[in-house]
Amino acid sequence: MNVPPFKESPIEANQHLLFPSNLFDLLADDHDCFLYEELFKQIDTTAVEQQYSHLGQRAYHPRLIVSLLIYAYSHGVFSSRDIQRRCQQDLAFMYIAQMQCPDFRVLSDFRKNNITFFHDCFRQTVRLALELKLASLGHISLDPA
């Protein structure tokens, strides 16, 4: 009998599961995206929400865009195209974006059109993190451009 010297994989890569599983269970329980999500739930976005019209195509919620931008910035990702790519490939980014993938133009335009609001949300997030003793204030800076 000719037996191969390695174990055969019991898992078929293209096999469908009988019961759907939660994709985000693959993230560690202590992954930072869960902590960020809790912080982002507390951000006040009412000021920018009033700028949106009920007419036309439905827009991404401002909280989602701001959350995604802040999460990306805090992980050293600043390019809108890179953020879009991460939303398609990185499980933590998918979690923060709620499995939605805003186009890089949407991210860039939101950032340009709401820069004061974005800075305010960033301040809110830092303030909340400090209050909850989740961060210590070392050196944080934003480029105004």
DSSP file (Angstrom, degrees, kcal/mol; ACC not computed):
  #  RESIDUE AA STRUCTURE BP1 BP2  ACC     N-H-->O    O-->H-N    N-H-->O    O-->H-N    TCO  KAPPA ALPHA  PHI   PSI    X-CA   Y-CA   Z-CA
    1    1 A M              0   0    0      0, 0.0     2,-0.8     0, 0.0     0, 0.0   0.000 360.0 360.0 360.0 130.2    0.0    0.0    0.0
    2    2 A N        -     0   0    0      0, 0.0     0, 0.0     0, 0.0     0, 0.0  -0.840 360.0-177.1 -99.1 106.2    1.4    3.4   -1.0
    3    3 A V        -     0   0    0     -2,-0.8     0, 0.0     2,-0.0     0, 0.0  -0.885  27.8-119.1-106.1 129.1    0.6    6.0    1.7
    4    4 A P        -     0   0    0      0, 0.0     4,-0.1     0, 0.0    -1,-0.0  -0.334  21.4-122.7 -64.7 150.7    1.6    9.6    1.1
    5    5 A P  S    S+     0   0    0      0, 0.0     2,-0.3     0, 0.0    -2,-0.0   0.369  88.6  60.8 -78.3   6.6    4.0   11.0    3.7
    6    6 A F  S    S-     0   0    0      0, 0.0     2,-0.2     0, 0.0     0, 0.0  -0.901  88.6-100.0-132.5 161.2    1.6   13.9    4.7
    7    7 A K        -     0   0    0     -2,-0.3     2,-0.3     1,-0.1     0, 0.0  -0.543  34.7-122.8 -79.5 142.6   -1.8   14.2    6.2
    8    8 A E        -     0   0    0     -2,-0.2    -1,-0.1    -4,-0.1     0, 0.0  -0.638  31.4-108.8 -80.6 142.0   -4.7   15.0    3.9
    9    9 A S        -     0   0    0     -2,-0.3    -1,-0.1     1,-0.1     0, 0.0  -0.572  19.1-154.5 -72.9 127.9   -6.7   18.1    4.7
   10   10 A P  S    S+     0   0    0      0, 0.0     2,-0.5     0, 0.0    -1,-0.1   0.540  73.3  80.4 -78.9  -4.0  -10.1   17.2    6.1
   11   11 A I        -     0   0    0      3,-0.0     2,-0.5     4,-0.0    -2,-0.1  -0.885  69.0-148.0-110.0 129.9  -11.5   20.6    4.9
   12   12 A E    >   -     0   0    0     -2,-0.5     3,-1.3     1,-0.1     0, 0.0  -0.835  13.5-143.7 -89.5 127.2  -12.5   21.4    1.4
   13   13 A A  T 3  S+     0   0    0     -2,-0.5    -1,-0.1     1,-0.3    -2,-0.0   0.831  99.0  41.3 -63.1 -33.4  -11.8   25.1    0.7
   14   14 A N  T 3  S+     0   0    0      2,-0.1    -1,-0.3    -3,-0.1     2,-0.2   0.271  86.2 124.9 -99.4  11.6  -14.9   25.5   -1.4
   15   15 A Q    <   -     0   0    0     -3,-1.3     2,-0.2     1,-0.1    -4,-0.0  -0.501  58.4-129.3 -73.8 137.2  -17.3   23.5    0.8
   16   16 A H        -     0   0    0     -2,-0.2     2,-0.2     1,-0.1    -1,-0.1  -0.616  21.1-120.1 -85.0 146.3  -20.4   25.3    2.0
   17   17 A L        -     0   0    0     -2,-0.2    -1,-0.1     1,-0.1     4,-0.0  -0.605   6.3-139.1 -84.8 146.9  -21.3   25.2    5.7
   18   18 A L  S    S+     0   0    0     -2,-0.2    -1,-0.1     1,-0.2    -2,-0.0   0.905  95.7  31.8 -69.0 -42.4  -24.5   23.7    6.9
   19   19 A F  S    S-     0   0    0     -3,-0.0    -1,-0.2     0, 0.0     2,-0.1  -0.964  92.8-119.1-116.8 131.7  -25.0   26.5    9.4
   20   20 A P        -     0   0    0      0, 0.0     2,-0.3     0, 0.0    -2,-0.0  -0.444  30.1-151.6 -67.9 141.0  -23.7   30.0    8.7
   21   21 A S        -     0   0    0     -2,-0.1     2,-0.6     2,-0.0     3,-0.1  -0.742  25.3 -97.8-109.0 160.9  -21.2   31.2   11.2
   22   22 A N    >   -     0   0    0     -2,-0.3     3,-1.8     1,-0.2     4,-0.2  -0.686  27.5-149.8 -78.8 119.3  -20.4   34.7   12.2
   23   23 A L  G >  S+     0   0    0     -2,-0.6     3,-1.5     1,-0.3    -1,-0.2   0.827  93.7  61.6 -58.1 -34.1  -17.4   35.9   10.2
   24   24 A F  G >  S+     0   0    0      1,-0.3     3,-1.3     2,-0.2    -1,-0.3   0.545  80.4  81.9 -78.0  -5.6  -16.3   38.2   13.0
   25   25 A D  G <  S+     0   0    0     -3,-1.8    -1,-0.3     1,-0.2    -2,-0.2   0.676  79.8  70.7 -66.7 -15.4  -15.9   35.2   15.4
   26   26 A L  G <  S+     0   0    0     -3,-1.5    -1,-0.2    -4,-0.2     2,-0.2   0.708  83.0  86.6 -73.1 -18.9  -12.6   34.8   13.6
   27   27 A L  S <  S-     0   0    0     -3,-1.3     2,-0.0    -4,-0.1    -3,-0.0  -0.560  94.5-101.0 -78.8 145.9  -11.4   38.0   15.4
   28   28 A A    >   -     0   0    0     -2,-0.2     3,-2.0     1,-0.1    -1,-0.1  -0.342  29.2-117.9 -62.9 147.7   -9.8   37.6   18.9
   29   29 A D  T 3  S+     0   0    0      1,-0.3    -1,-0.1    -4,-0.1    -2,-0.1   0.795 115.2  47.1 -59.2 -28.8  -12.2   38.5   21.7
   30   30 A D  T 3  S+     0   0    0      4,-0.1    -1,-0.3     3,-0.0    -2,-0.1   0.137  79.6 141.1-100.9  20.3   -9.9   41.3   22.8
   31   31 A H    X>  -     0   0    0     -3,-2.0     3,-1.3     1,-0.1     4,-0.7  -0.360  59.0-125.5 -63.2 142.2   -9.4   42.7   19.3
   32   32 A D  H 3> S+     0   0    0      1,-0.3     4,-2.5     2,-0.2     5,-0.2   0.699 101.2  75.2 -66.2 -19.6   -9.3   46.5   19.4
   33   33 A C  H 3> S+     0   0    0      1,-0.2     4,-2.1     2,-0.2    -1,-0.3   0.837  93.2  54.2 -63.3 -30.5  -12.0   46.9   16.8
   34   34 A F  H <> S+     0   0    0     -3,-1.3     4,-1.5     2,-0.2    -1,-0.2   0.881 109.5  47.1 -69.6 -37.6  -14.6   45.9   19.4
   35   35 A L  H  X S+     0   0    0     -4,-0.7     4,-1.8     2,-0.2    -2,-0.2   0.918 111.5  50.7 -67.4 -45.0  -13.4   48.7   21.8
   36   36 A Y  H  X S+     0   0    0     -4,-2.5     4,-2.9     1,-0.2     5,-0.2   0.899 105.8  56.6 -59.6 -40.7  -13.4   51.2   19.0
   37   37 A E  H  X S+     0   0    0     -4,-2.1     4,-1.6     1,-0.2    -1,-0.2   0.911 105.5  50.9 -59.0 -42.2  -16.9   50.3   18.1
   38   38 A E  H  < S+     0   0    0     -4,-1.5     4,-0.5     1,-0.2    -1,-0.2   0.892 112.5  46.6 -62.6 -39.8  -18.0   51.0   21.7
   39   39 A L  H >< S+     0   0    0     -4,-1.8     3,-1.3     1,-0.2     4,-0.2   0.916 110.0  53.2 -66.1 -43.0  -16.3   54.4   21.5
   40   40 A F  H >< S+     0   0    0     -4,-2.9     3,-1.2     1,-0.3    -1,-0.2   0.780  97.3  65.4 -67.5 -26.9  -17.8   55.2   18.1
   41   41 A K  T 3< S+     0   0    0     -4,-1.6    -1,-0.3     1,-0.2    -2,-0.2   0.762 101.0  52.5 -63.7 -23.3  -21.4   54.5   19.3
   42   42 A Q  T <  S+     0   0    0     -3,-1.3     2,-0.3    -4,-0.5    -1,-0.2   0.442  80.5 114.8 -95.1  -1.0  -21.0   57.5   21.6
   43   43 A I    <   -     0   0    0     -3,-1.2     2,-0.7    -4,-0.2    78,-0.1  -0.526  66.3-130.5 -72.9 133.9  -20.0   60.0   18.9
   44   44 A D        +     0   0    0     -2,-0.3     3,-0.2     1,-0.1    80,-0.1  -0.771  36.1 164.1 -86.9 113.8  -22.5   62.8   18.4
   45   45 A T     >  +     0   0    0     -2,-0.7     4,-1.9     1,-0.1     3,-0.5   0.222  39.9 109.7-113.2  12.1  -23.1   63.1   14.6
   46   46 A T  H  > S+     0   0    0      1,-0.2     4,-1.3     2,-0.2    -1,-0.1   0.838  71.6  61.7 -61.4 -33.6  -26.4   65.2   14.7
   47   47 A A  H  4 S+     0   0    0      1,-0.2    -1,-0.2     2,-0.2     4,-0.2   0.916 112.5  34.7 -60.6 -44.3  -24.6   68.3   13.3
   48   48 A V  H >4 S+     0   0    0     -3,-0.5     3,-1.4     1,-0.2     4,-0.4   0.764 107.3  68.0 -83.7 -25.6  -23.7   66.7   10.0
   49   49 A E  H >< S+     0   0    0     -4,-1.9     3,-1.4     1,-0.3    -1,-0.2   0.831  91.5  63.4 -61.8 -30.8  -26.8   64.5    9.8
   50   50 A Q  T 3< S+     0   0    0     -4,-1.3    -1,-0.3     1,-0.3    -2,-0.2   0.685  92.2  64.5 -68.0 -17.7  -28.9   67.7    9.2
   51   51 A Q  T <  S+     0   0    0     -3,-1.4    -1,-0.3    -4,-0.2     2,-0.2   0.654  85.8  92.3 -78.3 -16.1  -27.0   68.4    6.0
   52   52 A Y    <   -     0   0    0     -3,-1.4     2,-0.3    -4,-0.4    -3,-0.0  -0.551  66.9-143.4 -85.2 144.7  -28.3   65.2    4.4
   53   53 A S        -     0   0    0     -2,-0.2    -2,-0.1     2,-0.2    -1,-0.0  -0.746  13.9-136.3-101.9 151.8  -31.5   65.2    2.3
   54   54 A H  S    S+     0   0    0     -2,-0.3     2,-0.2     4,-0.1    -1,-0.1   0.535  82.7  90.7 -82.2  -6.1  -34.1   62.4    2.2
   55   55 A L  S    S+     0   0    0      2,-0.0    -2,-0.2     3,-0.0     2,-0.1  -0.581  79.7  13.0 -87.7 152.2  -34.2   62.8   -1.6
   56   56 A G  S    S-     0   0    0     -2,-0.2     3,-0.1     2,-0.0     2,-0.1  -0.324 108.9  -8.8  85.8-166.5  -31.9   60.8   -3.9
   57   57 A Q  S    S-     0   0    0      1,-0.1     2,-0.2    -2,-0.1    -2,-0.0  -0.363  79.2-101.2 -69.1 144.4  -29.8   57.8   -3.2
   58   58 A R        -     0   0    0     -2,-0.1     2,-0.2     1,-0.1    -1,-0.1  -0.445  39.9-142.7 -68.1 136.1  -29.3   56.7    0.4
   59   59 A A        -     0   0    0     -2,-0.2     2,-0.2     1,-0.1    -1,-0.1  -0.545  22.5 -94.5 -96.3 161.8  -26.0   57.9    1.8
   60   60 A Y        -     0   0    0     -2,-0.2    -1,-0.1     1,-0.1     5,-0.0  -0.509  53.4 -98.5 -67.6 144.4  -23.6   56.1    4.2
   61   61 A H    >>  -     0   0    0     -2,-0.2     4,-1.8     1,-0.1     3,-0.7  -0.453  26.3-127.9 -66.0 136.7  -24.3   57.2    7.8
   62   62 A P  H 3> S+     0   0    0      0, 0.0     4,-2.8     0, 0.0     5,-0.3   0.840 108.8  59.0 -55.9 -33.8  -21.9   59.9    8.9
   63   63 A R  H 3> S+     0   0    0      1,-0.2     4,-2.6     2,-0.2     5,-0.2   0.893 104.6  50.7 -63.0 -38.3  -21.0   57.8   12.0
   64   64 A L  H <> S+     0   0    0     -3,-0.7     4,-2.4     2,-0.2    -1,-0.2   0.931 112.7  45.1 -64.5 -45.8  -19.9   54.9    9.8
   65   65 A I  H  X S+     0   0    0     -4,-1.8     4,-2.5     2,-0.2    -2,-0.2   0.937 116.0  45.8 -64.9 -46.8  -17.6   57.2    7.7
   66   66 A V  H  X S+     0   0    0     -4,-2.8     4,-2.8     2,-0.2     5,-0.3   0.916 112.7  51.0 -63.8 -42.4  -16.1   58.9   10.7
   67   67 A S  H  X S+     0   0    0     -4,-2.6     4,-2.6    -5,-0.3     5,-0.2   0.926 111.5  47.8 -59.7 -44.7  -15.6   55.7   12.5
   68   68 A L  H  X S+     0   0    0     -4,-2.4     4,-2.5    -5,-0.2    -1,-0.2   0.914 113.2  47.5 -63.6 -43.8  -13.9   54.2    9.6
   69   69 A L  H  X S+     0   0    0     -4,-2.5     4,-2.9     2,-0.2    -2,-0.2   0.927 114.2  45.9 -64.6 -45.5  -11.6   57.2    9.1
   70   70 A I  H  X S+     0   0    0     -4,-2.8     4,-2.5     2,-0.2    -2,-0.2   0.922 113.8  48.9 -65.4 -43.0  -10.7   57.4   12.8
   71   71 A Y  H  X S+     0   0    0     -4,-2.6     4,-0.7    -5,-0.3    -1,-0.2   0.931 113.6  47.3 -61.4 -44.3  -10.0   53.7   13.0
   72   72 A A  H ><>S+     0   0    0     -4,-2.5     5,-2.9    -5,-0.2     3,-1.1   0.939 112.1  49.3 -63.0 -47.1   -7.9   53.8    9.8
   73   73 A Y  H ><5S+     0   0    0     -4,-2.9     3,-1.8     1,-0.3    -1,-0.2   0.906 107.7  54.3 -59.2 -41.9   -5.9   56.8   11.1
   74   74 A S  H 3<5S+     0   0    0     -4,-2.5    -1,-0.3     1,-0.3    -2,-0.2   0.663 109.9  48.7 -70.0 -13.3   -5.3   55.2   14.4
   75   75 A H  T <<5S-     0   0    0     -3,-1.1    -1,-0.3    -4,-0.7    -2,-0.2   0.154 123.3-102.6-109.3  16.6   -3.8   52.2   12.5
   76   76 A G  T < 5S+     0   0    0     -3,-1.8     2,-0.6     1,-0.2    -3,-0.2   0.681  80.8 130.1  77.0  18.0   -1.6   54.3   10.3
   77   77 A V      < +     0   0    0     -5,-2.9    -1,-0.2    -6,-0.2    -2,-0.2  -0.923  15.9 153.4-108.4 113.2   -3.8   54.1    7.2
   78   78 A F        +     0   0    0     -2,-0.6     2,-0.3    -3,-0.1    -1,-0.1   0.659  39.8  94.6-114.3 -23.0   -4.4   57.6    5.7
   79   79 A S     >  -     0   0    0      1,-0.1     4,-2.3    -7,-0.1     5,-0.2  -0.555  66.0-142.5 -76.8 132.8   -5.0   57.0    2.0
   80   80 A S  H  > S+     0   0    0     -2,-0.3     4,-2.4     1,-0.2     5,-0.2   0.870 104.3  52.6 -61.4 -37.4   -8.7   56.8    1.0
   81   81 A R  H  > S+     0   0    0      2,-0.2     4,-2.2     1,-0.2    -1,-0.2   0.890 109.4  48.7 -66.6 -38.2   -7.8   54.1   -1.5
   82   82 A D  H  > S+     0   0    0      2,-0.2     4,-2.5     1,-0.2    -2,-0.2   0.878 110.2  51.6 -68.3 -37.0   -6.0   52.1    1.1
   83   83 A I  H  X S+     0   0    0     -4,-2.3     4,-2.0     2,-0.2    -2,-0.2   0.932 110.3  48.8 -64.4 -44.6   -9.0   52.4    3.5
   84   84 A Q  H  X S+     0   0    0     -4,-2.4     4,-0.8     1,-0.2    -2,-0.2   0.924 111.7  49.7 -59.2 -44.5  -11.3   51.1    0.7
   85   85 A R  H >X S+     0   0    0     -4,-2.2     4,-1.2     1,-0.2     3,-0.9   0.905 108.9  51.8 -61.7 -42.3   -8.9   48.2    0.1
   86   86 A R  H 3X S+     0   0    0     -4,-2.5     4,-3.1     1,-0.3     8,-0.3   0.857 103.2  58.8 -64.1 -34.5   -8.8   47.4    3.8
   87   87 A C  H 3< S+     0   0    0     -4,-2.0    -1,-0.3     1,-0.2    -2,-0.2   0.731 111.0  43.1 -66.2 -20.2  -12.6   47.3    3.9
   88   88 A Q  H << S+     0   0    0     -3,-0.9    -1,-0.2    -4,-0.8    -2,-0.2   0.661 130.6  21.0 -94.6 -20.0  -12.5   44.6    1.3
   89   89 A Q  H  < S+     0   0    0     -4,-1.2     2,-0.5    -3,-0.3    -3,-0.2   0.685 103.6  76.1-123.6 -26.7   -9.7   42.6    2.7
   90   90 A D     X  -     0   0    0     -4,-3.1     4,-2.3    -5,-0.2     5,-0.2  -0.828  60.5-151.6-102.3 122.3   -9.2   43.2    6.5
   91   91 A L  H  > S+     0   0    0     -2,-0.5     4,-2.0     1,-0.2    -1,-0.1   0.853  96.1  52.6 -61.6 -38.2  -11.7   41.7    8.8
   92   92 A A  H  > S+     0   0    0      2,-0.2     4,-2.3     1,-0.2    -1,-0.2   0.908 110.6  47.6 -65.8 -41.6  -11.3   44.4   11.5
   93   93 A F  H  > S+     0   0    0     -7,-0.2     4,-2.6     1,-0.2    -2,-0.2   0.889 109.8  53.7 -65.0 -38.6  -12.0   47.1    8.9
   94   94 A M  H  <>S+     0   0    0     -4,-2.3     5,-2.9    -8,-0.3     6,-0.3   0.890 108.6  50.4 -61.1 -38.5  -15.0   45.1    7.7
   95   95 A Y  H ><5S+     0   0    0     -4,-2.0     3,-1.2     3,-0.2    -2,-0.2   0.943 112.0  45.3 -65.2 -48.6  -16.3   45.0   11.2
   96   96 A I  H 3<5S+     0   0    0     -4,-2.3    -2,-0.2     1,-0.3    -1,-0.2   0.888 115.3  48.1 -62.4 -38.8  -15.9   48.8   11.7
   97   97 A A  T ><5S-     0   0    0     -4,-2.6     3,-1.5    -5,-0.2    -1,-0.3   0.405 110.4-123.8 -83.3   2.7  -17.5   49.4    8.3
   98   98 A Q  T < 5 -     0   0    0     -3,-1.2    -3,-0.2     1,-0.3    -4,-0.1   0.882  68.4 -58.3  55.3  42.1  -20.4   47.0    9.1
   99   99 A M  T 3 <S+     0   0    0     -5,-2.9     2,-0.3     1,-0.3    -1,-0.3   0.660 112.7 121.4  61.9  19.4  -19.6   45.0    6.0
  100  100 A Q    <   -     0   0    0     -3,-1.5    -1,-0.3    -6,-0.3    -3,-0.1  -0.776  51.6-152.3-103.9 156.9  -20.1   48.1    3.8
  101  101 A C        -     0   0    0     -2,-0.3     3,-0.1    -3,-0.1   -17,-0.1  -0.746   7.6-156.1-134.2  87.6  -17.3   49.3    1.6
  102  102 A P        -     0   0    0      0, 0.0   -15,-0.1     0, 0.0    -5,-0.0  -0.358  28.6-108.9 -62.1 140.2  -17.5   53.1    0.9
  103  103 A D     >  -     0   0    0      1,-0.1     4,-2.0    -2,-0.0     3,-0.3  -0.284  26.2-112.9 -63.6 152.6  -15.7   54.1   -2.3
  104  104 A F  H  > S+     0   0    0      1,-0.2     4,-2.5     2,-0.2     5,-0.2   0.821 118.5  56.0 -60.5 -30.3  -12.4   56.0   -1.9
  105  105 A R  H  > S+     0   0    0      2,-0.2     4,-3.1     1,-0.2     5,-0.3   0.886 104.8  51.7 -69.2 -37.8  -14.1   59.1   -3.4
  106  106 A V  H  > S+     0   0    0     -3,-0.3     4,-2.4     2,-0.2     5,-0.2   0.936 113.2  45.2 -61.6 -46.1  -16.9   59.0   -0.7
  107  107 A L  H  X S+     0   0    0     -4,-2.0     4,-2.1     2,-0.2    -2,-0.2   0.929 116.3  45.3 -62.9 -46.2  -14.2   58.8    2.0
  108  108 A S  H  X S+     0   0    0     -4,-2.5     4,-2.5     2,-0.2    -2,-0.2   0.921 114.5  47.4 -65.4 -45.4  -12.1   61.6    0.5
  109  109 A D  H  X S+     0   0    0     -4,-3.1     4,-3.1     2,-0.2     5,-0.2   0.899 111.7  50.9 -65.0 -40.3  -15.1   63.9   -0.2
  110  110 A F  H  X S+     0   0    0     -4,-2.4     4,-1.6    -5,-0.3    -1,-0.2   0.927 111.2  48.5 -61.8 -43.9  -16.5   63.4    3.3
  111  111 A R  H  < S+     0   0    0     -4,-2.1    -2,-0.2    -5,-0.2    -1,-0.2   0.920 116.4  42.4 -62.0 -44.9  -13.2   64.2    4.8
  112  112 A K  H >< S+     0   0    0     -4,-2.5     3,-0.7     1,-0.2    -2,-0.2   0.913 118.0  44.4 -68.9 -43.1  -12.8   67.4    2.6
  113  113 A N  H 3< S+     0   0    0     -4,-3.1    -1,-0.2     1,-0.2    -2,-0.2   0.666 124.5  32.4 -78.5 -17.0  -16.4   68.5    3.0
  114  114 A N  T 3X S+     0   0    0     -4,-1.6     4,-3.0    -5,-0.2    -1,-0.2  -0.161  70.7 136.6-132.2  39.7  -16.6   67.9    6.8
  115  115 A I  H <> S+     0   0    0     -3,-0.7     4,-2.3     1,-0.2     5,-0.2   0.874  76.2  48.6 -61.5 -39.8  -13.1   68.6    8.0
  116  116 A T  H  > S+     0   0    0      2,-0.2     4,-2.2     1,-0.2    -1,-0.2   0.925 113.9  47.1 -66.0 -43.7  -14.3   70.6   11.1
  117  117 A F  H  > S+     0   0    0      2,-0.2     4,-2.6     1,-0.2    -2,-0.2   0.912 111.0  52.4 -61.9 -43.2  -16.8   67.9   12.0
  118  118 A F  H  X S+     0   0    0     -4,-3.0     4,-2.2     1,-0.2    -2,-0.2   0.920 109.5  48.3 -60.5 -44.8  -14.2   65.2   11.5
  119  119 A H  H  X S+     0   0    0     -4,-2.3     4,-2.3     1,-0.2    -1,-0.2   0.902 111.0  51.7 -62.1 -40.8  -11.7   67.0   13.8
  120  120 A D  H  X S+     0   0    0     -4,-2.2     4,-2.5     1,-0.2    -2,-0.2   0.915 109.8  48.8 -62.6 -43.2  -14.5   67.3   16.4
  121  121 A C  H  X S+     0   0    0     -4,-2.6     4,-2.4     2,-0.2    -1,-0.2   0.883 109.4  52.5 -64.2 -38.5  -15.3   63.6   16.2
  122  122 A F  H  X S+     0   0    0     -4,-2.2     4,-2.3     2,-0.2    -1,-0.2   0.928 110.3  48.2 -62.1 -44.3  -11.7   62.8   16.6
  123  123 A R  H  X S+     0   0    0     -4,-2.3     4,-2.8     1,-0.2    -2,-0.2   0.912 110.2  52.2 -61.8 -42.5  -11.6   65.0   19.8
  124  124 A Q  H  X S+     0   0    0     -4,-2.5     4,-2.7     1,-0.2    -2,-0.2   0.917 109.8  49.1 -58.7 -43.8  -14.7   63.3   21.1
  125  125 A T  H  X S+     0   0    0     -4,-2.4     4,-2.4     2,-0.2    -2,-0.2   0.915 112.6  46.4 -64.5 -44.3  -13.1   59.9   20.6
  126  126 A V  H  X S+     0   0    0     -4,-2.3     4,-2.4     2,-0.2    -1,-0.2   0.922 112.9  50.5 -64.0 -43.7   -9.9   60.8   22.4
  127  127 A R  H  X S+     0   0    0     -4,-2.8     4,-2.5     1,-0.2    -2,-0.2   0.920 111.7  47.6 -60.9 -44.8  -11.9   62.5   25.2
  128  128 A L  H  X S+     0   0    0     -4,-2.7     4,-2.2     1,-0.2    -1,-0.2   0.913 111.3  50.7 -62.7 -42.9  -14.0   59.3   25.6
  129  129 A A  H  <>S+     0   0    0     -4,-2.4     5,-3.2     1,-0.2     6,-0.9   0.888 111.7  48.0 -63.5 -39.1  -11.0   57.1   25.6
  130  130 A L  H ><5S+     0   0    0     -4,-2.4     3,-1.4     3,-0.2    -2,-0.2   0.916 110.5  51.2 -67.4 -42.7   -9.3   59.2   28.3
  131  131 A E  H 3<5S+     0   0    0     -4,-2.5    -2,-0.2     1,-0.3    -1,-0.2   0.871 112.1  46.6 -61.6 -37.4  -12.4   59.2   30.4
  132  132 A L  T 3<5S-     0   0    0     -4,-2.2    -1,-0.3    -5,-0.2    -2,-0.2   0.376 113.7-120.3 -86.0   4.5  -12.6   55.4   30.2
  133  133 A K  T < 5S+     0   0    0     -3,-1.4    -3,-0.2    -5,-0.1    -2,-0.1   0.843  77.6 126.2  58.4  36.3   -8.9   55.2   31.0
  134  134 A L  S   <S+     0   0    0     -5,-3.2     2,-0.3    -6,-0.2    -4,-0.2   0.521  70.5  26.2 -97.3  -8.7   -8.3   53.4   27.7
  135  135 A A        -     0   0    0     -6,-0.9     2,-0.4    -9,-0.1    -2,-0.1  -0.975  63.7-142.0-148.6 158.7   -5.6   55.8   26.5
  136  136 A S        -     0   0    0     -2,-0.3     2,-0.9    -3,-0.1    -6,-0.0  -0.974  32.2-115.0-122.3 144.2   -3.0   58.1   27.8
  137  137 A L        +     0   0    0     -2,-0.4     3,-0.0     1,-0.1    -2,-0.0  -0.669  54.0 142.1 -86.2 107.8   -2.3   61.4   26.1
  138  138 A G  S    S-     0   0    0     -2,-0.9     2,-0.5     1,-0.1    -1,-0.1   0.617  70.7 -24.4-102.2 -99.1    1.1   61.4   24.7
  139  139 A H        +     0   0    0      2,-0.0     2,-0.4     0, 0.0    -1,-0.1  -0.960  65.4 165.3-126.4 113.6    1.5   63.1   21.3
  140  140 A I        +     0   0    0     -2,-0.5     2,-0.3    -3,-0.0    -3,-0.0  -0.995   7.9 168.1-127.1 132.0   -1.5   63.4   19.0
  141  141 A S        -     0   0    0     -2,-0.4     2,-0.4     2,-0.0    -2,-0.0  -0.989  20.9-152.5-143.4 153.1   -1.6   65.7   16.0
  142  142 A L        -     0   0    0     -2,-0.3    -2,-0.0     3,-0.0   -23,-0.0  -0.980  20.1-130.8-123.4 137.3   -3.8   66.2   13.0
  143  143 A D        -     0   0    0     -2,-0.4    -2,-0.0     1,-0.1     0, 0.0  -0.785  14.7-148.5 -84.5 119.8   -2.6   67.7    9.7
  144  144 A P              0   0    0      0, 0.0    -1,-0.1     0, 0.0   -29,-0.0   0.652 360.0 360.0 -67.1 -13.1   -5.1   70.5    8.8
  145  145 A A              0   0    0     -3,-0.0    -2,-0.0     0, 0.0   -33,-0.0   0.480 360.0 360.0 -86.0 360.0   -4.6   69.8    5.1
